[in-house]
């Protein structure tokens, strides 16, 4: 499950990678709230999901670096 967002990004499907990132965050939150997954693993899933979502943000090139 953790490798799937990377695979989706490499296949140029960023929205699928974002969806899988949201799923990872949801699984991590479910693990923390329900005590079904160890806290360390849940936090790791949340961090990996957040990284996938942050990569969806399109950054505009800075005017000073573009010149």
N, C-alpha and C positions, 0 to 999 in steps of 0.2 A: 504494500500500500504506500509505503514511503517512496519507493522508486517510481511509481506511476506518474506523479507530477513532472519529474525530470524527463521521463520518456515522452510525455505529452508536449513539453516545451521543445524537445529536440525534434519532434515531428511537426512543429509549427502549429500547434493547437493551444494557444495561450489560455483560452477560456476554459478548456477542459482541465488544464493545469490549475487554474483558479478554483474550479469546482472541486477538484480533488484536494486542494489546499483547505477549502472550507470543510470538507468531510473530515480531514485530519484534525482540524481544530475542534469539530463537533465530537469526534471520538475521544480526544484528549479531555475535553470538558466533561463528557460523560464518565470517563474514567476517574476524574477527580471528584466529581459530585457523588457518584455511586460507589466509590471505593472498589470498583471492579478491576481496575488496572493500577499498578503501583504508581505512586505520585511522580517519581522520576521519569518513568516512561510517558506518563500523561503530559508532563511539562515538555518533554522532548517532542512529542507529537504536535503540541500546540506551537512550539517554536518553528518546526519544519513547515507546518501549514501557514504560519504567518510569513515566513520567508517566501513561500510560493505566491502568496497574495501580494506581497510587496514588489515582487518582480513583474507583476502585471501593470504597475504604475509606469506610465510612459513619461520619461524625463525629457524635457525640452533642452536642447543644447544651449549652453551658456553663450551669450553674445561675445564675451571676451575670448573664449576658447575656439569659437567658430571662425574668428578672423585670422 
